[in-house]
Amino acid sequence: MRKGFRYARRLAAALTGVACFCLGANALAGETLRVGKAGREAFSFVPVDVGDQLGIFKKYGVNVDISNFAGDARLQQAMAADGIDVALASGVGMAFIVKGAPVKAIAAFAGPPLLFAFVVRADDSVKSIADLKGRSVGVSGVGSVTSWLVTQMSIQAGWGPDGVKIVGIGENGARVAAVKTKSLDGAVVDLASALNYVKSGDGRILARFGDIARDFHVHVMFATEKAIAGRPEALRGFVKGWFETIGVMRRDRAMTVRIASDIMGTDAALTGDIYDELMPMFSDVGTFQPRALATLARSFVEMKTLPAEPDMSKLYTEAFLSK
């Protein structure tokens, strides 16, 4: 009887150990969030790769499955189809929510549009912004943040919103190629593409956009309504991991440049230049700013994306930000 009791006790202890091991393994494995980036090459979205490689998201019980998309529209389609849970995209993408996209903005992670530059050929066919009136300019897509920046440039030049012909042409490389072949007179591209174009000797940077929209949320983090309702702790962990990663990136330039070079396909010197120019645009906390939201609301009307300015308070939540 006593032997049977001891055996039963050892068996119970063993089973308890197995159960604890399994629970520990599951906790260590964490929840997987499918994260979409609006472009692989943009430095704006590199923090998710840095945080993943350093294991920062895992600290908060989250694994990330990263995918790359060609712009906001594709990302929004993927979220609507339940293909991803979180999207790293542009602030102007908040207009999709008004149109019925089943998502909400959960963090504003970058401010002024330091990421973008306006490039032209190096042949002096366009010497200044004044030469662009009525000319054709390439952007990622009509209704995109790059499209809005050109519209603002036209308005500030005194030509109104339609003073420049805007052509949606897709990826940065396609835009640069169209300028090279003289299909376009200029294009808005990300800084890496712009600096590479200048380095080749074929192009030059005509303008930067930091002064055009000082109060702005150039990049916003979105989550699907399904993830918000069913996986709030995973989202909270992801947001914490993201902003911890931003802090690490600020403190360790060499490490950030090393990882970003591999992700973006740029050499260390160019990546270092991009780091120096773009790290200041990142927010450390992710809160939505009233003036920036007002600029976004106005942009929806100026781009004819929406007929009237929406109630921006209905398009975002700060419930997942650290208090």
N, C-alpha and C positions, 0 to 999 in steps of 0.2 A: 504493500500500500504506500509505504513511505517512498520507495523507489519510483513508483508511478507518479506520486505527488511532485518529487523533484524533477522528473522528466517533463511533466506538464508545465512546471514553473519555468524550466529552461526553454521549453518550446515557446511559451508565451513571451519570454524575454527576447528570444530570437525574432519572433514575428513583430514584436514592438520595434526592434531595431531596424528591421527591413522597412516597416512602415515609416519610421522617422527618416531613414535614408531616402526613401521615395519622395517624401514631402520636401526634404531638403533639396533634392535634385530638381524637383519641380519649381521650388522657389528660386533656385539658382538659374534655372533655364529662363524663367520670367515669361512675360507675354510678348508676342511678336506683333509689332505695328508695321504695316506696309506704308512706307514713306515715299512719296513722289516728289521729284525735283523738276522745276520748269527749266530744264537745261543742264546738261552734265558739266559744261565748261565754266559756268559762272562761279566766281569766287563766293558769291552771295550764299550759295547752298553747300559750300565745302564744310561748314561746321558739322553737318550730320555725318559726314565721312570721318572727320577728325574724332568726334565723340564716339563713333562706332569703333574705330581702330584702337582708341585708348581705353575702351571698355567703360566709358562714363555712363552710357545709358543703362548698361547692365547693373550698375550700382543702384539704380532705381527700379530694378525689376523689369526692364524693357529690352527686348531684342529688336533691331531695326532691319527690315528688308527693303533695301533702297532701289528705286527704279527711276529712270530718266525719261522726261517727256519734252516734246518740242513746243513749249509755251503753255500759257494758262488754259486755253480752251481744251487742249488734250487732257490736262490734269483734271479739269472739272468734269469732263466726260468719264474719266477713270473713276472719280469719286462717285458720280451718279450711278455707275455700273457696279459699285462695290468692289472695284479693283484695287483701291488703296484706301487707307484710313486717314492719313495725314498728307497735306500738300504744302510744299514750300513754294510760294508763288508771289505774284505782285499784288500790291494794294488795290489796283484797279480791278482785280479779279473779284472784289467784293460785290461788284455789280451783278455777277452771276447769281448771287443769293436772291436779289430782288426778282430775278427772272425765274426763280423756282428751284435753283440748285439746292440739293439737300445737305447743305454744309453751313458752317459758321466759322468766322475768323476767331482764333483763340489767342493769338499773340502778334504784336507788331514788332518785327525783329530788325528792321532796317529803316532808316529815315530818309535823308535827302538822296536823290538819285545819282550818287557819285559813281555808280557802276557803269554808266553809259557815256559814250563819246560820239560826236558827229564827225565822220570821216569823209574826205574827198580825195580825188586823185592829186598827185604831186605835180601835175602839169599846169597849175594855175588857171585851169578852166573855171574854178570857183575860188575867188580870192578872199571873200568875206561872206558873212551871212546875207548882206545886202544883195549879193549875186544870186541868191536862191529863189527869189520871187518867181513863181510859175514853173519852177524846175521840179523834176521827179526825184523823190527821196524814198529810200527803202527802209522799211520797219519790219518787225517780226510778223505783225498781223494788224489788220484794221481793228481798232478798239483795244489795242495793247498799250502797255505803259510807254513803249517806244513811240507809238502813234501819238499818244497824248503829248509827249515831250516835243515832238515836231509841231503839233498844233499850238502849244504854248510859245514856241520860238517864233512862229508866224504871227501870233497875236502881239507879242512883245515887239516885233519888228514893225507893227502898224498895218499889217496886211489882213487882219482878221483870221478866223480859224481855217479858211480855205486858201490861203495865199501860197501854199506849197502843195504840190501833187503828192499824196501819200500812197505808196505802193507796198502792200503786204507781200513779203517774199520769203518768210520762213527763217531758217537758221542763220546765225552770224556769218558763217562761211559763204552762204549763198548771197547774202547782202554785199559782202566785200567783193565777191566775184563779179556781181552785177555792176558795181562801181568801176572795177578794173576794165571791164569790157565796154564801158560807156553806155550801158543800158540804163544806168541811173547816174544822177549827178552827185549824189551823196547818200549816206546811210547812217542810221543810228545803230551802233553795235556795242557789245560789252567791252570793257577796258582792255582785256587780254587780246581780243581780236584787233582792237584799234592799235595797240602798241606793236603787235606783230606786223600789221599793215605798214606802220611807219618804219619799222625795222627793215622791212623788205626794200624800202626805198621807193615804193610805188605810190604811197599815200601819205597824208598828213591829217592831224586832228584839227578840225576847224573850230569846234566848240565843245565845252563840257556843260553839264546840266545842273551842277550843284547850286548855282545861283538862280536858276529858273524856278525851282520849286524847293525852297528852304524848308517850309512846313509841309511835310509829305511823309507818307509811309510807302516807300518804294517796294518793300517786301513784307508780306503777311503770312502767317502760318494758319492753315485751315484744317478743320477736322470734320468728318462726316457726322451727320445727326445720329447715325447708328452707333458710331464709336463714342460720341458724347453721352448717349443714353446708356450704353452697355459696358463701356470700358473707361470710365472716368479716371480711375487710379493709374491706368497705363498711360493715358494722355498727360496726367499730372506729372508722372515720372519722366515722360519724354520731354516735356517743357522744362523741367528742372535740369535734366541732362543737357539740353540745348544751351541754356544760359550758363551752366557751369563750364561747358565747352568754350563759350565765348570768352570767359575769364581766363581759361587756360591758354587760349590762342593769343590773348593780349600779352600774357606773361612770357610766352615761349615762341618767339618769332621763328627761330631756326626749325623747330619741330613742325610748326604750321606750314612753313614754306616747303619742307620736305614732303609732307603728305599732300598738300595742295598741288605741287608740281606734278605728282603722279596722277592725281584725279583730273586735273585740267589739261595735261599734256603740254605743259610749258616748262622752259628751263628755269633753273633756280634764280638766275638774275632777274628775269622778267617776273617771275612769281613774287620775288621780294619787292619789286616795284609796286605790283598790284596790292600786296599785303599792306604796304605803307600808305597807299592811297585809299584803300577801302575799309580797313579795320575801323576807322572813325565812324562809319555809317551804321555800325551795329549797335542795337540797344542792349543794355545790360539787364533790363527788367521786362521788356515786352509790353508795357502799358500803351494804350491807345490815346493819342493826344488830340484834344478838341480841334485845334487849328489844322492839323494834318488831316483829320477826318473831314473837316469842312472843305479842304482842297480836293480831296477825293470825291466828295459829293458833287462839287462843281465840275470836276473832270468828266463825270458820267454824262452830264448834259452837254458839255462842250464837244465831246466825242460822238454825241448822238447815240450813246449806248442806252440811255434812259431818257424819257421825256421830261422828267422833273427830278430834282434832288430828293433822294430817299431819306427816311429817318435812319441815320447811321447807327443809332443805339440798338436797333433790332438786328444788325448784321454781325455783331461780335459779342463775345463774352470774355471777361477777365477771371472767370472762375477757376481757371487752371494755372494762373500765375501765382507765384509765391507771394505771400502777404508781407 
